Amino acid sequence: MFFRSDQFPLVKLGVPAIYAKGYVDAEKYGKEETMKQVDRYWKEIYHSPFDEYHPKTDDLSGIVEDAKLLYHVGANLANSTEWPKWNADSEFKAVRENSLKKSNR
């Protein structure tokens, strides 16, 4: 999913990014069945004519929790003096390091 996300063009330039995704039915179906459904979605529905919004629930509390978490991550990053870093084994680490060298010239 990370490689198909909207921020991926920036990632390829070395910009650190996260992809946050939750699944409302994960608790109900369990990990194995949820992963089967997720796999089916990415193969058969994502960016296809079947990719439509279908409201399943009126309970959006999980989305609110996710938004609060990501707000805090962003606020902590914005108020930090440290830049995010790629993991040592990331294929994008070298791209990021090269872009930082160019910007420090």
C-alpha positions in Angstrom: 0.0 0.0 0.0 2.9 2.4 0.8 4.2 2.1 -2.8 0.7 2.9 -4.2 0.0 5.9 -1.8 -0.4 9.5 -2.9 2.8 10.6 -1.2 4.9 8.1 -3.0 6.3 10.6 -5.7 7.7 12.5 -2.8 9.1 9.4 -1.2 11.0 8.6 -4.4 12.7 11.9 -3.9 13.8 11.0 -0.4 11.1 12.8 1.6 10.3 10.7 4.6 6.6 9.8 4.8 4.2 7.5 6.6 1.1 5.8 5.4 -1.6 5.4 8.0 -4.5 3.1 7.3 -6.9 1.4 9.7 -9.5 -1.3 9.0 -12.8 -1.0 10.8 -13.6 -4.7 10.6 -10.2 -6.0 11.8 -11.4 -6.6 15.3 -14.6 -8.4 14.1 -12.9 -10.6 11.5 -9.4 -11.2 13.0 -6.1 -10.6 11.4 -6.1 -13.4 8.8 -9.5 -12.7 7.3 -8.9 -8.9 7.4 -5.7 -9.4 5.4 -7.6 -11.5 2.9 -10.1 -8.7 2.5 -7.4 -6.0 2.3 -5.6 -8.0 -0.4 -8.8 -8.4 -2.4 -9.5 -4.7 -2.1 -6.0 -3.7 -3.5 -6.2 -6.3 -6.3 -9.8 -5.9 -7.4 -11.3 -2.6 -6.2 -8.6 0.1 -5.6 -8.6 2.6 -8.5 -11.1 0.5 -10.5 -14.7 1.3 -11.5 -15.7 -0.5 -8.3 -13.8 2.0 -6.1 -16.7 3.9 -4.5 -17.5 5.2 -1.1 -19.9 2.8 0.8 -20.7 4.0 4.3 -20.7 1.0 6.6 -21.2 2.6 9.9 -22.2 5.8 11.6 -19.5 5.3 14.2 -16.5 7.4 13.1 -14.8 7.4 16.5 -11.8 5.4 15.1 -11.2 8.0 12.4 -11.3 10.7 15.1 -8.7 8.8 17.1 -6.5 8.4 14.0 -6.8 12.1 13.3 -5.8 13.0 16.8 -2.8 10.6 16.7 -1.6 11.9 13.4 -2.1 15.5 14.6 0.2 14.9 17.5 2.8 13.2 15.3 2.7 16.2 13.0 2.8 18.7 15.9 5.7 16.9 17.5 7.6 16.9 14.2 6.8 20.6 13.5 8.1 21.6 17.0 11.2 19.3 16.9 14.7 20.4 15.9 15.3 16.9 14.4 14.4 15.8 10.9 12.8 12.4 10.2 15.3 9.8 9.1 14.9 6.7 6.9 15.7 3.4 8.5 19.3 2.2 7.7 18.0 -0.6 5.3 15.5 1.7 3.4 16.0 2.0 -0.3 15.2 5.7 0.0 17.8 6.6 2.5 20.5 7.3 -0.1 18.2 9.5 -2.1 17.4 11.6 1.1 21.1 11.9 2.0 22.0 13.1 -1.5 19.2 15.7 -1.4 20.4 16.9 2.0 24.0 17.3 0.7 22.8 19.3 -2.3 20.7 21.6 0.0 23.7 22.3 2.3 25.9 23.6 -0.5 
